[in-house]
Amino acid sequence: MTRIPHRGLPWWISAFLCGGAAVLILHQGALAALYLAGLTALAPYQLAPTQPWNVPQLWSLACWGGAWGIVLAATLRRFTGGGLVVASVVFGTIFPTLVAWFVVAPLKGQPVAAGFLPAAMAIGPIVNAAWGFGTGVGLALFGRADRRRRAADRRASREEVLGERRRALPDRRFAG
């Protein structure tokens, strides 16, 4: 059995990059749309320093999005293609939102679950679903290069076998 050399990034690096990029593009994009629609007072792309390390909020969110991307990829490792994207949206809607409501908010001295105000509570699932969508699409396109390579190898070997069978069969076009 020959070992195929690894092509592409390790899956966890792809997951981190997809999660971070999804924050910058879709999570903050959804927040921008909600902000422009007047549904939230939270402005997107904030560069205010976070505590305790004074990292700009946007880069902190992108880093956490990358960490969540690794968790998502590990959790949904059996999914591929469209199923991965749908599962990622569900994952993003539920898990990061619950952690933000019940772990992060109390640590920051904020009310649990946005004070249980429905309008404020809706923001988290919306922006996190957008993040999940972006991460899922990114992982479906760029993650798991080893799986795509194995699938291509299986297709190629199947075609080789079919080609050998075709050559072994007599040509029936001219049979009387």
N, C-alpha and C positions, 0 to 999 in steps of 0.2 A: 504494500500500500504506500503510495507516494504522498508526501505531504505537500499541499499546494501552498506556495508562499503567500503571506497575507498581503492583500492589496487594499488600500484605503485605510481609513482611520479605525482604531479600535471602537467597538460599539459605544462604550461609555463616553468617549470623547465626542463622537457624533451626537449622542443624546444630549450632552451638555451644551454643545454649540447650537443644536436645534432648539432646545429649551430657551437658551439665552436670546437667540435671534427672534423667537416667537414672542418674547416679552417686548423687545424693541419694536417689532413691526405690528403684531396683531393685538397683544394685550394693551399696549399703550395706544394703538390705533382705535381700539374699541372704547377705551377711556376717553380719547379725544372726541369721538362721535357722541358719546354720552354727555361730555362737557359742553360741546357745541349745541347740543339739543336742550341744554339747560336742565338735564336730569341729575347732574352731580356738580358739586362745588370743587371736586378734586380735579385739578388741572393735570394733563398728561405731561410726560417728559420733564418731571421735576428734577432739578439739579441741586436742591437744598441738601446740606450734609445730614447724614443719618448718625445716630448715636450707636455705639460709643467711638467709632473710628473715623467719623466725618467723611465717609464715602458718599459721593453724590447718590441721591435716592434712585435715580434711573439705573446706575451701574449696580447698586445693591439689588434692585429688582431683577436685573438681567442675570446676576450671579445666582440668585435664588431660583430663577426660572431654569437655569442650567442644572442646578441641583435637583429640582423637581423633574427635569427632563430625564435625568439618570434614573430616578425612582420610577417614572412612568415607563421608560424603556425596559427596565428590569421586570416590572409588574406585568406589562403587556407583551412580553417577549414572544409569545406564541401567535400573536396576531400579525397579519401582513396586509398590505394594500388598503382597500377601503374599510375593511374591518378594523384595522389599526387606527385609522382616522376617526371612525365613529367611537371606538372605545376610548380614544384619547380625549375626545370632547367630553364624554361622560366622566372620565377620570378627572379632567381639569375642572369641570363644573363642581364636582363633589369634594375631592380630597384637599386641594390647596385652599379652597374656600373654608372648609371646616377648620383647618389648622389656623388660617388667618383669623377666623371668628373666635375660636375657643382657646388658642394658645398665644398667638402673636398679639392680638388686641389687649388681653389682660397684662401681658408683659410690658406693653407700651403705655399702660394706664388708660386705655380706651375702653368704651363699653363693649361687653361681650356681644357678638353677633350684631354689630352696628346698632346696639340698643333695641333690637327686635323691631325696628321701624322698617316696614316692608319696602319702601322706596329705597332706603339706604342699603338694606340687605340684598336687593336685586343686583347691585353694582358688582359685587364679588363674583357671583356665578357667571355673569355676562362676560366680564373681562377674562376670567379664568377659563371659560369655555372657548373663548377666542384663542387664548394661549394654548389650550389643549389641541385645538384644530391645527394651529401652526406647527406645534411640536409633532403631532401625528403625521401631517403632510411631510414635514422635514425628515422624519424617521422613515416614512414609506419611500421617500425618494433617495435619501442619502445614507440612512442607517442600515446596519446589517448587510454590509457588502458581502460577507461570507455566505449569507443565505441566498442572495441573488446569484452569487457565483456557483453555489451548489445546485441551485435550480437550473441554471444554464448548463451545467455539466450533465445533469440528469436528462435534460432535453436533448443535448448533443449525443449522449450515449444511446438514448431511445431512437434517435434518428439513424445512428449507425447500425443498430440492430435491425431496424425496418429496412434500411438500404441493403443489408446483407440478405435479408429474406427475399426481397424483391429480385435480387440478382440470382438467387438460388431457384426461383420459380421459373418454369418454362414460359416462353412468350406465347400466350394463348390467342393473340390477335390473328395469327395465320393458321390456327388449327382448324381443320375441316370439320 
